[in-house]
Amino acid sequence: MQVDDALLKRLEKLSFLTIDDEKREEIIAQLSGIVEFVDNLSELNTENVDENFALSDSGTPTREDKSVCDSAINDDILKNAPRSEEHFFIVPKIIE
Amino acid sequence: MITLKEALALSKEELATFKKDLKKQIEAKPELNAYIDVNNVGEGVPIAIKDNIQVKDWSVTSGSKILEGYIAPYNATVINKLTDAGLSPFGRTNMDEFAMGSTTESSCYGITQNPHNANCVPGGSSGGSAAAVAAGLAIAALGSDTGGSIRQPAAFCGIVGMKPTYGRVSRYGLGAYASSLDQIGPMTQNVEDAAILYDIISGHDVKDSTSHESNEKVSDKLDASRKLTIAIIPEHVKDASDDIKKGYAKTVEALKAAGHTIVEKSLMDGKFDISAYYITATAEATTNLARYDGVRYGNRKEGESLHDLYVRTRSEGFGDEVKRRILLGNFVLSSGYYDAYYVKAQKVRHLIKDEYAKLFAEVDLILSPVAPRTAYEVGALEDPLEMYLSDIYTISVNLAGLPAISLPVDTAENGMPVGLQLIANAYEEQTLFDGALSLEKQLNFKLNS
């Protein structure tokens, strides 16, 4: 299948990315080439194959619901964050 | 360079002098660019660390501008295991941005040279780790392998690189690329050192829910005299370069001479592996990389609104290959395409895993190329699809969660190393290392440089 500019716009929105004008044509061609290649999977019969895949057959292990918190990690992250004040991350205003 | 086994016998005083000299040697060769910088933790044997493994208080950036300014607030489990065993994280090594690449060219720190030819890439994504060991500037290193990122640079640089079974080594503290495929592993000068370092970093970890519940060790039980049944896949090898074919033929003879039984087998066309891999890996990468939004860590580009801040931070912080994979991942996960691409790839993953399981009911190991040819010239893999196709021999191992080891077997006509890999069944690391040690001894191969 071919990727077009409308699809690229949708993917940019989903990705929180903008692709520069001068690169759009190139990336559309590259994505189209890759998608066309991976379309080869349709040659394989996967009828009745489980659609969920996990490497372990035993599933995700459960554990006791105990809270664990190393607050030094929080402190270090906040100290090195792009903007933080009083133990909060600062972002542009989101409510008028 | 002394081996890891030898270094583990050195005294604290000898190690201190050794590390001082090593730092000087690294700084004397800045053009190699294997290391991003050289910091040290503790008094132990120095181990180079890929730039996506958390070392507390180090800048750890996954080779990306978007993580400029981020300081790791904790140690990855593998780092705690290293220091507990008397080893020292020593220097962080260059890599493709977020481990997405096969050449180390997409790093924000610039390219790393292949120590055997400065015009060639060291492979990727763990290219800095491979180049450091190959150049005699590291005793051993840690890398990570999502689709061949330990084994391929090991082959291109002429060293040993091992990818453990999925779940053997904790991923806690590894900068995530594709969580169902990523594994940390050793990159060393020889097979025995790889087994020693694997033993140190492996084992169950409650902080990784996919960690395997066992702590079996291998290095104290290495046995090169075991006679194994080893599969060769002639159909796969026919598309490799003449240098790789020659190395493969030489290796098959060596394995026979060592008393192993060689049997011919087949596997499905590698083009399906590439498709299943790039759908799965980009889908998981898209999800994992959603966290880089400029709010909590790394490099923020201010915007007028929060949305603007997210988009500017990500558009200016990520490089081209990472953006491509995020866009692709969102494509295969998006409404209308999810079933045809993502779900289909998961089904194909079952087929790949089942095919290996059937094969390993009959054989102990598989001998396979690592890459279709020796190290590429800088800039030769600019086309992304071309680069993806070059992963043809390594990615099915990640899709099926198997262990594999790449080791040097020959020198190509152009003087570059030829590496091949042995693949074992899941959790059969002992068989993998025994077979690799037997091959290493039988070949007794030394690279020229």
Interface residues (C-beta under 8 A of the other chain):
Chain A: V3 L7 L8 R10 L11 E12 L14 S15 F16 L17 T18 I19 K23 I27 Q30 L31 G33 I34 V35 F37 V38 D39 N40 L41 S42 E43 L44 T46 V49 D50 E51 N52 F53 A54 L55 S56 T60 P61 R63 D70 A72 I73 D76 I77 N80 A81 P82 R83 F89 V91 P92 I94
Chain B: G69 Y70 I71 P73 Y74 Y166 G167 S180 V206 S209 T210 H212 E213 K271 F272 I274 S275 A276 Y278 I279 T286 A290 D293 G294 V295 R296 Y297 G298 N299 R300 E302 G303 E304 S305 L306 H307 D308 L309 Y310 V311 R314 S315 F318 D320 K323 R324 I326 L327 L328 N330 F331 S334 A340 Y341 V343 K344 A345 Q346 K347 V348 R349 H350 L351 K353 D383 P384 L385 Y388 A400 G401 A426
